Amino acid sequence: MRRLVLAAALLAAAPAFAKTMPPKFRWPVMGKVEKSHDGRGIDIAAPEGEAVHVGGDGDVIYARDEIASFGKMVVVKHPSGYVTTYAHLSEIAVKEGVSVKRGDILGKAGHTGEAKASGVYFELRLNAQPLDPVGYLAPH
């Protein structure tokens, strides 16, 4: 009987619990994390030209090459205040203002800006505060 009561309580609490769980974003590329930038972003190694995928549904708010250190960069605003950044791209495949779905291709991995090697710089923010993205990425 206690197990049934516990199971019923867990089922009833599941929707509220799910709302407090942080989302799990898709890895932009499958590769080794080469460097962590003090919990603000990560460099992921990837061959030049490999497709870079968006981590979750959202809207492209930046798709340009105007910040010299980042090179070609795409920024996506997601629901609930999350923002993801994908930098050092060799190509940008999206335009500002378009909506994207988890897994859509944003561009190609590259070696632009101040990148030391081919790959992608990935950053995650919540309400403008940087987060360590590794804990928010789905296992691959």
QUIWO-V551381 format. One record per residue. N is the residue number from 1. SS is DSSP state (h for helix, s for strand, l for the rest). PHI is phi in whole degrees, 0 to 359 (none if undefined). Layout:
n: {N	N}
ss: {SS	SS}
phi: {PHI	PHI}
This chain:
n: {1	2	3	4	5	6	7	8	9	10	11	12	13	14	15	16	17	18	19	20	21	22	23	24	25	26	27	28	29	30	31	32	33	34	35	36	37	38	39	40	41	42	43	44	45	46	47	48	49	50	51	52	53	54	55	56	57	58	59	60	61	62	63	64	65	66	67	68	69	70	71	72	73	74	75	76	77	78	79	80	81	82	83	84	85	86	87	88	89	90	91	92	93	94	95	96	97	98	99	100	101	102	103	104	105	106	107	108	109	110	111	112	113	114	115	116	117	118	119	120	121	122	123	124	125	126	127	128	129	130	131	132	133	134	135	136	137	138	139	140}
ss: {l	h	h	h	h	h	h	h	h	h	h	h	h	h	h	h	h	h	h	h	l	l	l	l	s	l	l	l	l	l	l	l	s	s	s	s	l	l	l	l	l	s	s	s	s	l	l	l	l	l	s	s	s	l	l	l	l	s	s	s	s	s	s	s	s	s	s	l	l	l	s	s	s	s	s	s	s	l	h	h	h	s	s	s	s	s	s	s	s	l	s	s	l	l	l	l	l	l	s	s	l	l	l	l	s	s	s	s	l	s	l	l	l	l	l	l	l	l	s	s	s	s	s	s	s	s	l	l	s	s	s	l	h	h	h	h	s	l	l	l}
phi: {none	299	295	294	294	297	299	296	294	295	297	293	276	306	299	292	295	298	292	270	285	292	291	253	273	285	296	294	215	271	189	279	287	277	204	252	259	51	75	258	176	224	262	249	291	200	297	307	92	293	298	250	253	285	287	193	300	174	236	286	251	206	208	210	228	247	252	308	291	263	65	289	217	235	236	239	265	252	301	67	88	279	224	244	235	231	233	72	290	274	216	250	252	232	246	299	93	274	270	234	248	316	95	300	276	264	173	232	301	207	216	260	68	261	297	275	206	291	163	221	269	238	228	229	229	232	51	74	268	293	236	287	292	303	288	254	265	296	302	234}
